[in-house]
Amino acid sequence: MSEGFDSSTLKVIAFDVFGTVVDWHGGISAEVAQALPEVDADAFATAWRAGYQPAMRRVMERLAAGEGGFTLIDELHLAILEDVLHDFGVDRLDKTQKRDLNRAWHRLPAWPDAVDGLRRLKTRFTICTLSNGNIGLLTEMAKRAGLPWDCILSAEVFKAYKPDPRTYLGVAGVFDLSPSEVMLAAAHHDDLEAARNCGLQTGYIERPTEFGASRPKDVSPRADNTLHARDIGALADALGC
């Protein structure tokens, strides 16, 4: 715990979801392997996810220029899927099959520590999502995986994707709190940095196999974060839950 942090002032913990609470790579790879046995499922999952940040940037650039409206992540995922299918030489899926495969993002499995850790944190704090995923996606995911959110907040609510400050400050606004009374918990340092710049507390969650066992991620602590935890259960330990 960082020096001077008083957890008694913390009211809300907002969680990044993809990679932090659910295993996107494992879930997508498994569904791709079943639907498209002819492709390298690991590479396909990685390529699908790689299109995510560029697609969001294009939407925000259009919005800033006054062109078009906000786009849900479901729609972005489907557009990226079309490109990845083309790149992998797959042309046998019809529209219905593509949409079903796209809903694999709704069916992602929780990391083994997630449900119990969230339940523990919920006994003391309000816990919510702060994800670029849309509300329908996050709700269906929570119902399937048993994620006990008090509230689902997303880019769809604020009409801006993370790391736009409107998302982080929006959480504080929803609950009528100061930013310092909110913590973002995430497995991504860039997300945490953006939250910290908005005045939020930050908790880093280690997910060394987020990109698959063959591509381990550096999960070294960074001094700027309020807390550093092995998993969500360890975060609950650190916060006395």
DRENNU-717610 format. One record per residue: residue in one letter; z, x, y of N, C-alpha, C, O in turn. Coordinates in steps of 0.001 Angstrom, whole numbers, padded with zeros to 6 digits, always signed. Atoms other than C-alpha are relative to their C-alpha. Example, Ala and Ser with C-alpha at 12.3 -4.5 7.8 and 13.67 -1.06 7.14 Angstrom:
BEGIN
A+000000+000890-001190+007800+012300-004500+000000+000900+001200+000665+001936+001181/S-000060-000820-001190+007140+013670-001060+000730-000770+001090+000899-000261+002198/
//
This chain:
BEGIN
M+000000+000838-001184+000000+000000+000000+000000+000881+001244+000725+001873+001315/S+000091-000841-001184-000914+001348+003410+001301-000062+000790+002008-001069+000772/E-001237-000091-000763+001924+002466+005652+000042-001077+001081-000915-001267+001831/G-000170+001001-001038+003263-000306+007832-000499-001379-000368-000341-002303+000431/F+000501+001322+000377+001657-003201+005898+001150-000849-000520+001864-000447-001439/D-001039+000946+000407+004019-006166+005562-000678-001178-000684-001307-002008-000026/S+000707+001050+000737+002762-008465+002824+000526-001389+000328-000126-002384+000010/S-000542+001319-000338+005007-011259+004124-000821-000680+001090-000725-001894+001273/T+000849+000585-001041+002531-011750+006980-001337-000481-000552-002100-001133+000161/L+001282+000365+000606-000380-012284+004569+000046-001453-000472+000980-001859-001164/K+000033+001421+000359-001370-015928+004111-001144-000353-000954-000982-001181-001850/V+001211+000352+000751-004876-015997+002608-000629+001258-000569-000730+002275+000116/I+000809-001069+000592-006740-013743+000185-001362-000592-000324-001479-001503-001145/A+001381+000430+000223-010499-014243+000287-000680+001023-000909-000594+002228-000671/F+000598-000878+000988-012437-012817-002628-001523+000017+000080-002173-001028+000098/D+001397-000157+000382-015906-011439-002883-000091-000433-001462+000888-000304-002197/V+000090+000562+001358-017220-012935-006133-000875+000830-000929-000404+001288-001969/F+000917-000714+000891-020281-011189-007596+000430+001460-000147+000387+002226+000816/G-000428-001367+000250-019016-007989-009179+001495+000177+000102+002068+001003-000609/T-001440-000119-000185-015432-008454-008017+000766-000914-000939+001720-000485-001587/V-000673+000993+000841-014411-011628-009873-000792-000284-001269-000208-000523-002326/V+000856+000246+001174-017367-012135-012218-000907+001195-000261-001249+001962+000640/D+000826-001117+000474-019473-009697-014216-001473-000402+000069-002034-000904-000905/W+001389+000424-000157-022953-010297-012830-000936+000758-000940-001845+000163-001519/H+000941-000777+000812-024613-007452-014737+000064-000411-001472-000965-000617-002116/G-000136+000405+001390-023193-008382-018117-000527-001394-000252-001193-001644-001257/G+000454+001374+000174-023873-012068-017618-001505-000146+000094-002119-000819-000734/I+001454+000105-000165-027430-011696-016361-000726+000713-001144-001709+000192-001671/S+000639-000732+001103-028326-009083-018989-000002-000824-001279-000998-000862-002001/A-000096+000802+001225-027109-011369-021770-000981-001162+000021-001629-001451-000985/E+000920+001151-000070-029121-014347-020541-001460+000438-000020-002306-000235-000609/V+001371-000515+000027-032246-012275-019949-000374+000425-001410-001495+000172-001851/A+000272-000424+001377-031979-010788-023450-000338-001190-000886-001178-001091-001780/Q+000256+001197+000797-031913-014298-024880-001314-000670+000394-002080-001105-000466/A+001191+000709-000478-034669-015757-022708-001267+000836-000077-002358+000307-000290/L+001154-000903-000060-036940-012690-022547+000240+001211-000897+000431+002320-000398/P-000314-001110+000905-036393-010567-025655-000980+001165+000073-000697+002250-000436/E+001017-001048-000074-039530-008573-024884+000256+001005+001113-000427+002027+001181/V-000233-000910-001128-038068-006922-021762+001315+000754-000184+002154+000379-001004/D-001260-000735-000054-035330-004366-021114+000953-000823+000876+000818-000841+002099/A-000859+000932-000722-032559-006799-020148+000861+000705+001038+001107+000163+002115/D-000822-000763-000938-030419-004129-018489-000803+000325+001258-000324+000130+002375/A+000847-000350-001146-033275-002967-016270-000396-001237+000795-000470-001197+002023/F+000396+001243-000659-034319-006542-015518+001136-000506+000887+000910-000888+002035/A-001159+000451-000775-030800-007502-014395+000200+000862+001241+000484+000354+002326/T-000167-000930-001118-030583-004408-012210-001054-000242+001079-000749-000220+002271/A+001086+000249-000952-033953-005127-010604+000201-001322+000733-000066-001420+001931/W-000228+001311-000628-033058-008761-009956+001056+000127+001092+000883-000389+002196/R-001066-000178-000982-029858-007778-008191-000450+000872+001175-000011+000664+002306/A+000450-000919-001046-031625-005020-006233-000777-000715+001103-000848-000225+002231/G+000754+000739-001000-033735-007623-004448+000854-000823+000950+000351-001380+001926/Y-000923+000895-000697-030669-009416-003088+000218+000384+001468+000047-000450+002358/Q-000258-000427-001376-029819-007351+000011-001254-000064+000875-001182-000591+001985/P+001204+000105-000835-033430-007000+001262-000384-001443+000311-000834-001741+001417/A+000354+001406-000222-033991-010744+000828+000898-000619+001067+000420-001364+001923/M-000916+000527-001021-030885-011588+002869-000333+000551+001375-000291-000178+002366/R+000348-000597-001295-031893-009163+005604-001203-000704+000621-001231-000952+001826/R+001203+000669-000520-035283-010854+005921+000350-001375+000577-000172-001771+001619/V-000414+001317-000496-033631-014267+006307+000700+000140+001339+000402-000603+002275/M-000761-000155-001246-031235-013024+008997-000898+000470+001141-000683+000092+002292/E+000949-000424-001032-034069-011321+010866-000804-001195+000518-001045-001319+001719/R+000737+001199-000410-036022-014590+010876+000884-000923+000837+000438-001475+001843/L-000916+000844-000763-032965-016521+012054+000208+000558+001407+000202-000188+002387/A-000216-000632-001303-032358-014014+014854-001204-000197+000914-001064-000273+002135/A+001223+000191-000774-035970-014485+015940-000296-001476+000246-001310-001811+000859/G+000202+001429-000181-035586-018280+015892-001066-000578-000904-001681-001595-000583/E+001047+000436+000931-037916-018642+012921+000634-000452-001314+001244+000353-002018/G-000499+000500+001273-036922-020859+010008+001493-000238+000000+002184+000020+000986/G-001407+000326+000124-033528-021929+008740+000710+000898-000997+000108+001793-001591/F-000810-000757+000946-030716-020527+006623-000464-000313-001421-000821-001449-001732/T+000486+000147+001377-031657-019970+002972+001145+000211-000974+001875+001196-000872/L-001042-000126+001006-029309-020556+000044-000327+001123-000972-001492+001422-001231/I+000205-001095+000953-028792-017723-002414-000742-000473-001242-001509+000297-001818/D+000777+000520+001135-030109-019946-005218-001497+000145+000254-002252+000535-000636/E+001417-000088-000344-033444-020030-003403-000459+001456+000064-001557+001789-000382/L+000350-001421-000040-033405-016292-002741-000101+000575-001400-001040+001308-001709/H+000040-000500+001382-032565-015551-006385-001286-000427-000707-001873+000354-001456/L+001211+000485+000660-035498-017701-007515-001231+000751+000505-002113+001097-000281/A+001135-000753-000545-037927-015947-005176-000009+001433-000526-001069+001971-000848/I-000082-001360+000547-036678-012536-006336-000402-000004-001463-001097+000902-001922/L+000358+000102+001414-036999-013672-009956-001516-000011-000185-002039+000634-001093/E+001471+000036+000103-040681-014445-009390-000574+001408+000094-001463+001773-000674/D+000488-001371-000172-041234-010877-008181+000338+000870-001202-000489+001664-001651/V-000426-000843+001121-039255-009312-011026-000783-000366-001265-001176+000519-002026/L+000817+000414+001147-041081-011372-013664-001392+000637+000086-001924+001121-000913/H+001316-000621-000192-044361-010122-012198+000059+001492-000291-000809+002037-000971/D-000124-001448+000189-043144-006527-012155+000188+000381-001468-000247+001450-001897/F-000238-000269+001419-042074-006750-015807-001102-000575-000887-001000-000529-002113/G+001147+000499+000753-045371-008361-016836+000264-001264-000786-000366-001498-001817/V-000333+001254+000691-043843-011703-017834-000667-001159+000741-000398-001394+001919/D+000693+001113-000645-046072-014692-017151+000036-001275-000839-000766-002183-000621/R-000009+001131+000929-045103-017171-019878+001015-001086+000354+001051-002117-000317/L-001008+001000-000343-042257-019061-018154-000585-001051+000939-001260-000723+001915/D+000423+001055-000915-042995-022438-016611+001080-000212+001065+002113+000459+001046/K-000910+000212-001124-041240-023780-013508+001400-000370-000467+002388+000124+000075/T-001306+000429+000507-038445-025449-015488+000746+001162-000633+001952+001306-000433/Q-000630-001154+000644-037768-022305-017524+000487+001022+001035+001548+001626+000874/K-000421-000924-001066-037634-020180-014381+001265-000505+000685+002181+000269+000963/R-001175+000561-000673-035150-022543-012753+001235+000079-000895+002344+000307-000411/D-001143-000115+000917-032964-022535-015858+000506+001440-000040+001713+001677-000001/L-000416-001399+000010-032961-018738-015986+000686+000350+001313+001652+001113+001326/N-000606-000276-001296-032163-018665-012273+001451-000483+000058+002278+000096+000763/R-001361+000544+000014-029055-020742-012965+000949+000866-000828+002131+000546-000949/A-000893-000967+000655-027716-017827-015011+001036+000517+000990+002141+000888+000593/W-000952-000450-001016-026076-016832-011716+001163-000977+000147+002227-000595+000633/H-001082+000991-000003-024016-020054-011979+000911+000176-001207+002050-000291-001207/R-000703-000057+001290-022904-019149-015497+000636+001361-000272+000959+001671-001419/L-000516-001349+000201-021570-015635-014947+001430-000023-000532+002232-000858-000114/P-001356-000036+000547-018457-014712-016945+000968+000716+000932+000608+001680+001608/A-001045-000676-000771-015211-013811-015220+000386+001298-000694+000339+001391-001921/W-000593-001197+000587-013851-010315-015712+001281-000413-000737+001927-001378-000330/P-001141+000442+000826-011049-010475-018335+001311-000194+000755+002129-001024+000361/D-001252+000092-000760-008278-010017-015754-000023-001062+001088+001011-001350+001691/A+000177+000781-001227-009646-012449-013178+000807-001296+000018+001539-001547+000975/V-000620+001324-000046-008335-015889-014142+001519+000105+000102+002131-000552+000945/D-001458-000140-000045-004752-014829-014842+000452+000620+001326+001440+000182+001916/G-000361-000638-001263-004668-012551-011789-000073-000965+001168+000804-000965+002031/L+000136+000977-001079-005922-015319-009510+001110-001045-000064+001654-001438+000968/R-001089+000981+000137-003394-017787-010896+001317+000559+000522+002093-000156+001155/R-001226-000624-000501-000603-015336-010137-000010+000076+001524+000985-000255+002169/L+000095-000107-001458-001814-014724-006585+000131-001373+000660+000680-001492+001755/K-000020+001360-000528-002164-018479-006061+001429-000527+000173+001660-001434+000973/T-001380+000470-000129+001606-018911-006505+000611+000374+001352+001601-000224+001773/R-000573-000454-001269+002211-017111-003215-000970-000110+001176-000549-000290+002318/F+001010-000023-001056-001069-017089-001268-001039-001099-000234-001219-001578-001354/T+001218+000806+000144-003999-019377-000570-001117+000946-000412-001320+001982+000221/I+001096-000854+000467-006937-017925-002506-001312-000765+000129-001401-001939-000233/C+001301+000631-000185-010552-018647-001679-001102+001014-000250-000858+002219-000322/T+001164-000879+000081-014011-017256-002139-000480+000325+001408-000301-000465+002335/L+000841-000301-001162-015938-015469+000577-001201+000741-000558-001216+001967-000665/S+001155-000514+000740-019291-014999-001070-001275-000400+000709-001305-001380+001454/N+001313+000406-000480-022928-015044-000117-000626-001068-000894-001646-001661-000545/G+000450+001088+000863-023388-017436-003020+000188-001344+000674+001094-001508+001491/N-000123+001319-000611-023932-021072-002073+001094-000824-000693+001556-000482-001781/I-001150+000776+000443-021291-023760-002553-000212-000580-001395+000694-000531-002227/G+000262+000571+001316-022941-025454-005527+000102+001045-001101+000695+000795-002151/L-000067-001103+000958-023349-022139-007346+001454+000382-000270+001865+000486-001426/L-001380-000464+000153-019743-021086-006714+000879-001051-000661+001787-000717-001422/T-000779+001077+000605-018352-024478-007693-000272-000103-001491+000660-000204-002288/E+000339+000068+001422-020228-024623-010984+000538+001217-000744+001047+001092-001858/M-000535-001222+000600-019266-021013-011715+001508-000121-000233+002014+000224-001301/A-001454+000130+000106-015597-021760-011035+000386-000964-001114+001331-000705-001860/K-000314+000996+001024-015614-024818-013289-000222+000562-001400+000586+000335-002301/R+000314-000584+001317-017247-022937-016185+000974+001111-000368+001408+001202-001516/A-000813-001189+000277-015118-019801-015872+001494-000241+000170+002300+000626-000170/G-001412+000299-000196-011828-021511-014982+000627+000732+001172+001816+001050+001142/L-000511-000723-001178-011472-019788-011609+000766-000976+000889+000190-001964+001344/P-000867+001001-000640-008557-021515-009822+000039+000053+001519+001117+000101+002111/W+000033-000113-001459-009712-021359-006211+000705-001166+000673+000640-002298+000194/D-000508+001058-000863-007820-023304-003552-001119-000564+000864-001082-001731+001253/C+001061+000386-000927-010983-023432-001464-001220+000882-000272-001081+002062-000593/I+001233-000784+000148-014618-022343-001753-000667+000113+001365-001128-000876+001936/L+000700-000303-001246-016026-020695+001366-001154+000939-000328-001062+001771-001231/S+001176-000829+000284-019418-019073+001488-000851+000160+001237-000601-000448+002278/A+000967-000181-001081-022244-017901+003664-000602-001335+000434-000949-001519+001601/E+000565+001312-000317-023531-021469+003474+000832-000723+001065+000280-001425+001913/V-000891+000648-000966-020492-022670+005462-000241+000545+001403-000273-000210+002375/F+000079-000662-001301-020981-020142+008261-001431+000259+000452-001663+000739+001561/K+001420-000215-000295-024796-019991+008135-000274+001457+000368-001064+001758+001263/A+000181-001444-000168-024579-016210+007960+000474+000679-001268+001463+000263-001871/Y-000402-000773+001173-024406-013713+005115+000951+001120+000418+000863+001640+001530/K-000728-001252-000206-021823-010980+004836-001021+001131+000058-002005+001098-000681/P-001190-000340-000772-021446-008503+006528+000031-000529+001432+000647+000096+002295/D-000072+000567-001348-021982-010720+009582+001458-000340+000322+002130-000956-000505/P-001400+000292-000351-018618-010973+011422+000361-001477-000057+001529-001819-000243/R-000296+001435+000050-018953-014774+011474+000601-000420-001333+001342-001402-001399/T-000533+000367+001312-018132-014827+007769+001478+000355-000102+002285-000484-000502/Y-001393-000440+000111-014898-012818+007905+000896-000736+001001+001969-001217+000636/L-000772+000709-001008-013660-014351+011150+000019-001498-000286+000944-002212+000103/G+000057+001411+000361-014739-017717+009817+001114-000408-000946+001629-001522-000851/V-001105+000309+000914-012144-017549+007049+001281-000205+000797+001994-001187+000591/A-001187+000144-000842-009386-016984+009589-000058-001297+000802+000952-001982+000963/G+000153+001224-000778-010776-019834+011666+000231-001263-000815+000853-002210-000334/V-000184+001169+000865-010855-022283+008766+001481-000310-000200+001885-001472-000208/F-001424+000189+000269-007149-021735+008135+000881+000149+001248+002108+000150+001152/D-000721-000137-001274-006186-021324+011826+000991+001157-000047+002165+001007+000290/L-000814-001200+000128-004882-017810+011226-000585+001120+000850-001747+001063+001253/S+000535-001219-000601-005200-014467+012944-000683+000792-001117-000292+000660-002277/P+000679-000776+001045-007566-012083+011096+000957+000840-000840+000729+001016-002037/S-000929-000863+000741-004617-009859+010118+000806-000745-001050+001446-000126-001899/E-000697+000807+001011-003142-012748+008111-000885-000304-001201-000477-001012-002122/V+000981+000198+001075-006227-012708+005853-000331+001345-000618-000476+002339+000093/M+000461-001195+000701-007140-010132+003217-001318-000313-000711-001455-001355-001352/L+001185+000062+000851-010595-009607+001772+000242+000901-001188+000583+002073-001024/A-000061-000788+001229-010466-008453-001847-001418+000131-000546-002105-000868-000758/A+001385-000231+000404-013695-006871-003020-000141+001319-000735+000697+002213-000609/A+000302-001228+000734-015204-004219-005252-001031+000849+000732-001603+001774+000155/H+001067-000668-000756-017540-003018-002486+000540+000493+001335+001003-000295+002160/H-000578-000585-001201-016485-000636+000251-000714-000435+001276-000077-000523+002325/D+000698+000419-001216-019192-001762+002685+000477-001382+000448+000623-001631+001645/D-000532+001323-000291-017944-005353+002477+001389+000128+000630+001690-000531+001625/L-001359-000196-000499-014367-004187+003024-000002+000628+001397+000807+000261+002250/E+000072-000626-001320-015340-002000+005963-000339-001030+001075+000248-001031+002157/A+000389+001024-000967-017018-004922+007694+001162-000956+000271+001380-001366+001411/A-001160+000876-000175-013952-007107+007089+001081+000682+000839+001686+000065+001716/R-001016-000768-000725-011627-004392+008370-000356+000100+001483+000522+000045+002344/N+000449-000074-001392-013718-004071+011535+000247-001309+000744+000275-001339+001974/C-000313+001302-000596-012980-007767+012111+001505-000269+000043+001934-001340+000472/G-001439+000137-000076-009240-007202+011785+000680-000500-001255+001891-000722-001250/L-000595+000464+001245-008723-008352+008194+000671+001151-000740+000300+002312-000565/Q-000519-000948+000976-006538-006583+005646-001036+000128-001112-001855-000772-001295/T+001002-000193+001049-008552-005160+002742+000628+000504-001295+001480+001393-001291/G-000459-000424+001319-007904-004815-000965-001195+000361-000873-002041-000485-001165/Y+001110-000453+000853-010270-002745-003101+000350-000256-001460+001444+000084-001910/I-000151+000268+001432-010695-003865-006729-000961+000907-000762-002169+000866-000528/E+000856-000888+000789-011997-001270-009170-000838-000807-001001-000305-001614-001761/R+000901+000556+001015-015023-002407-011174-000984+001103-000399-002151+001061-000009/P+000840-001159+000302-016391+000824-012637-001271-000338-000768-002249+000405-000687/T+001199+000355+000775-018869-000979-014926-000764-001161+000629-001477-001879-000071/E+000716+001102-000652-020210-003434-012336-001496+000054-000280-002121-000988-000480/F+001443-000151+000200-023736-002032-012834-000342+000324-001455-001438+000800-001751/G+000213-000273+001413-023346-001698-016605+000699+001283-000422+000944+002173+000392/A-000739-001154+000526-021592+000817-018835-000770+001300+000148-000171+002373+000220/S+000807-001220-000094-024497+003249-018546-000086+000545+001417-000567+001659+001624/R+000038-000441-001390-024152+003450-014745+001383-000180+000631+001566-001040+001494/P-001359+000166-000549-020444+003907-013991+000039+000257+001503-000674+001114+002026/K-000103-000044-001457-019461+003452-010359+001226+000816+000407+002263+000764-000254/D-001136-000726-000555-017225+005738-008321+000975-001012+000604+000615-001758+001515/V-000993+000956-000497-014028+003747-007726+001185+000725+000643+002310+000225+000629/S-001060-000791-000630-012045+006434-005897+000616-000763+001174-000093-001475+001886/P-000659+000663-001133-009462+005149-003383-000520+000518+001339-000940+001668+001462/R+000305-000377-001377-010248+005172+000320+001186-000384+000867+001701-001500+000784/A-001241+000167-000749-007400+005549+002760-000045-001176+000971+001005-001704+001337/D+000095+001071-000986-008730+002877+005144+000383-001366-000563+000732-002270+000195/N-000334+001298+000581-008074+000056+002683+001513-000222-000027+002288+000716-000209/T-001419+000344+000040-004745-001750+002800+000567+000231-001393+001646+000804-001543/L-000428-000141+001391-004481-001825-001007-001166+000480-000854-002332+000255-000528/H+000981-000418+000994-006288-000263-003954+000560-000414-001353+001671-000022-001709/A-000518+000537+001253-005965-001997-007314-000984+000205-001142-002200+000130-000959/R+000824-000186+001197-007227-001347-010827-000789-001273-000323-001953-001213-000717/D+000635+001289+000257-007996-005060-011232+000785-001063+000764+001674-000734+001550/I-000649+001055-000786-006886-008448-009910+001468-000150-000418+002314-000486+000411/G-001388+000027+000427-003730-008383-012013+000825+001065+000710+001967+000819+001097/A-000707-001074-000705-002775-005068-010429+000174-000343+001481+001170+000045+002092/L-000152+000462-001381-003414-006602-006986+001188-000964+000090+001980-000905+001031/A-001133+000932+000032-000983-009382-007919+001313+000765-000125+002301+000405+000514/D-001203-000835+000114+001553-006724-008981+000385+000577+001359+001546+000524+001765/A-000258-000673-001273+001196-004920-005652+000517-000965+001060+001240-000571+001975/L-000408+001001-000987+001739-008161-003741+001189-000835-000466+001523-001850+000145/G-001231+000644+000453+004788-009208-005741-000183-001368-000627+000704-002218-000544/C+000264+001298+000639+003188-012089-007638+000184+000069-001531+000001-000935-002221/
//
